[in-house]
């Protein structure tokens, strides 16, 4: 049985404004206040894990203990089949210290060119960890598959969204209205599991 969330505040353990904005949208209408680690001046821990789960849990636990509040962390990334799953857990790091995702997307493109492949299959993974100050953690994971396109298209998403077309669609995540993306994304799938397990019933 999953532990239920019953607090008045939820900390989003992220300094990524795009990600925090997406979570605010997802939690809209629920009876608690959503605050970010950046708002509270919490330090970003080093992501030393070797899986999405490990990194999500360490970020959530660090924020929960620092703020003495329940904290939610996401570790997500783009996994490219022809690049052996890269950038994967290093997706943000491929963008460099300036978080330049135009640079990161070009790095993906060049990697595919170097491989000499026509395989554009890729998938996004989102791991969500909900942590309490006492160290308890609940974890959920979502995945969405699709293809990469070049050049990137759209300004509505963030990260690698402009180069990813989910299966069954012809628009990139960067071109989609946020509500449409939220309804199907890897983060939405993990979020649905989280809501059903920890926020309902």
C-alpha positions as CSV (number, residue, x, y, z in Angstrom):
1,X,0.0,0.0,0.0
2,X,1.4,3.4,-1.0
3,X,1.7,6.1,1.5
4,X,-0.8,8.9,1.0
5,X,0.1,12.6,0.6
6,X,-1.8,14.7,3.2
7,X,0.3,17.9,3.5
8,X,-0.5,21.5,2.8
9,X,2.7,22.1,0.8
10,X,4.5,20.1,-1.9
11,X,8.0,20.9,-2.9
12,X,9.0,20.3,-6.5
13,X,12.7,19.4,-6.2
14,X,13.9,21.1,-9.3
15,X,15.5,24.4,-10.5
16,X,14.2,23.8,-14.1
17,X,11.5,26.4,-14.6
18,X,10.0,24.5,-17.5
19,X,9.7,21.3,-15.5
20,X,8.3,23.2,-12.4
21,X,5.7,24.9,-14.7
22,X,4.6,21.6,-16.1
23,X,4.1,20.2,-12.6
24,X,2.1,23.2,-11.6
25,X,-0.2,22.6,-14.5
26,X,-0.5,18.9,-13.6
27,X,-1.4,19.6,-10.0
28,X,-3.7,22.5,-10.8
29,X,-6.9,22.3,-8.8
30,X,-5.6,20.1,-6.0
31,X,-5.8,21.4,-2.4
32,X,-2.2,22.2,-1.6
33,X,0.5,24.7,-2.5
34,X,3.2,23.8,-5.0
35,X,6.6,25.4,-4.4
36,X,9.9,24.8,-6.1
37,X,13.4,24.1,-4.7
38,X,14.6,27.2,-6.4
39,X,12.0,29.4,-4.6
40,X,13.1,28.0,-1.3
41,X,16.8,28.4,-2.2
42,X,17.5,24.7,-1.8
43,X,20.8,23.4,-3.2
44,X,20.7,21.0,-6.1
45,X,22.4,17.7,-5.1
46,X,24.8,16.0,-7.4
47,X,23.1,13.4,-9.5
48,X,25.3,10.5,-8.8
49,X,22.9,7.7,-9.5
50,X,23.2,5.4,-12.5
51,X,19.4,5.0,-13.1
52,X,16.4,7.4,-13.5
53,X,15.1,5.9,-10.2
54,X,18.3,6.5,-8.2
55,X,18.6,10.1,-9.3
56,X,14.9,10.9,-8.8
57,X,15.0,9.4,-5.3
58,X,18.2,11.2,-4.2
59,X,16.8,14.6,-5.4
60,X,13.5,14.1,-3.7
61,X,15.1,13.0,-0.4
62,X,17.5,15.9,-0.4
63,X,14.7,18.4,-0.8
64,X,12.4,16.7,1.6
65,X,15.0,16.7,4.4
66,X,16.2,20.2,3.7
67,X,12.7,21.7,3.6
68,X,11.2,19.3,6.2
69,X,8.3,18.9,3.7
70,X,7.2,16.2,1.3
71,X,9.1,16.7,-2.0
72,X,8.6,15.4,-5.5
73,X,11.5,14.9,-7.9
74,X,11.6,13.9,-11.5
75,X,14.5,12.4,-13.3
76,X,13.7,12.2,-17.0
77,X,15.6,11.9,-20.2
78,X,15.7,11.1,-23.9
79,X,17.0,7.6,-24.8
80,X,18.0,7.2,-28.5
81,X,18.1,3.6,-29.7
82,X,20.9,4.0,-32.2
83,X,23.1,5.7,-29.5
84,X,22.7,2.8,-27.1
85,X,20.1,4.7,-25.0
86,X,22.1,7.9,-24.7
87,X,21.8,10.6,-23.5
88,X,19.5,8.9,-21.0
89,X,20.2,9.9,-17.5
90,X,22.8,12.4,-18.9
91,X,20.2,14.3,-21.0
92,X,20.5,17.5,-19.0
93,X,24.3,17.3,-18.9
94,X,24.5,17.1,-22.7
95,X,23.1,20.6,-22.7
96,X,26.1,21.8,-20.7
97,X,26.3,24.3,-17.9
98,X,24.2,26.9,-19.8
99,X,21.4,24.3,-20.3
100,X,21.6,24.9,-24.1
101,X,19.3,22.3,-25.5
102,X,19.9,23.5,-29.1
103,X,23.4,22.4,-28.5
104,X,22.2,19.1,-27.0
105,X,19.9,18.4,-29.9
106,X,22.7,19.0,-32.3
107,X,24.9,16.6,-30.3
108,X,22.2,13.9,-30.8
109,X,22.0,14.6,-34.5
110,X,25.8,14.4,-34.9
111,X,25.8,11.2,-32.9
112,X,23.3,9.6,-35.4
113,X,25.4,10.9,-38.3
114,X,28.5,9.4,-36.9
115,X,26.7,6.1,-36.5
116,X,25.7,6.3,-40.1
117,X,22.2,5.1,-39.2
118,X,18.7,5.9,-40.5
119,X,17.2,4.6,-37.2
120,X,15.5,7.6,-35.6
121,X,13.6,5.6,-32.9
122,X,13.8,7.1,-29.4
123,X,11.8,7.3,-26.2
124,X,11.4,9.5,-23.2
125,X,11.5,8.1,-19.6
126,X,10.2,10.0,-16.6
127,X,10.8,8.7,-13.1
128,X,8.9,10.4,-10.3
129,X,10.0,10.0,-6.6
130,X,7.8,11.3,-3.8
131,X,9.8,11.6,-0.6
132,X,9.0,12.4,3.0
133,X,11.4,13.9,5.5
134,X,11.5,10.6,7.4
135,X,13.1,9.0,4.3
136,X,10.1,7.1,2.9
137,X,9.9,7.2,-0.9
138,X,7.3,6.2,-3.4
139,X,8.5,5.8,-7.1
140,X,6.7,5.7,-10.4
141,X,7.9,5.5,-14.0
142,X,6.4,6.4,-17.4
143,X,7.6,6.0,-21.0
144,X,6.6,7.3,-24.4
145,X,8.1,6.1,-27.7
146,X,8.5,8.0,-31.0
147,X,10.9,9.2,-33.6
148,X,13.4,12.1,-33.9
149,X,13.2,14.8,-36.5
150,X,15.6,17.4,-37.8
151,X,15.5,20.4,-37.7
152,X,13.8,20.8,-34.4
153,X,10.2,22.2,-34.6
154,X,8.2,24.3,-32.1
155,X,8.8,26.5,-29.1
156,X,6.1,25.3,-26.7
157,X,8.0,22.5,-24.9
158,X,11.4,22.4,-23.3
159,X,14.5,20.3,-23.5
160,X,14.5,17.8,-26.4
161,X,10.8,18.3,-27.1
162,X,11.3,20.1,-30.5
163,X,12.9,17.0,-32.0
164,X,10.6,14.3,-30.7
165,X,7.5,13.1,-32.5
166,X,5.5,10.7,-30.4
167,X,4.1,7.6,-32.1
168,X,0.7,8.2,-33.8
169,X,1.3,11.9,-34.2
170,X,2.9,14.2,-36.7
171,X,3.7,17.1,-34.4
172,X,6.7,17.4,-32.1
173,X,6.2,17.9,-28.4
174,X,7.6,21.4,-29.1
175,X,4.7,22.1,-31.4
176,X,1.9,20.7,-29.3
177,X,-0.3,22.7,-27.0
178,X,0.8,22.0,-23.4
179,X,-2.6,20.4,-22.5
180,X,-2.2,17.9,-25.4
181,X,1.3,17.0,-24.5
182,X,0.4,16.6,-20.8
183,X,-2.3,14.2,-21.7
184,X,0.1,11.7,-23.3
185,X,3.7,12.4,-22.2
186,X,6.1,10.1,-20.3
187,X,5.7,12.5,-17.3
188,X,1.9,12.3,-17.6
189,X,2.0,8.5,-17.5
190,X,4.2,8.5,-14.4
191,X,2.1,11.3,-12.9
192,X,-1.2,9.3,-13.4
193,X,0.3,6.4,-11.4
194,X,1.5,8.8,-8.7
195,X,-1.9,10.5,-8.3
196,X,-3.8,7.2,-8.2
197,X,-1.4,5.7,-5.6
198,X,-0.7,8.7,-3.3
199,X,-3.3,11.4,-3.8
200,X,-6.6,9.5,-4.1
201,X,-8.6,7.2,-1.9
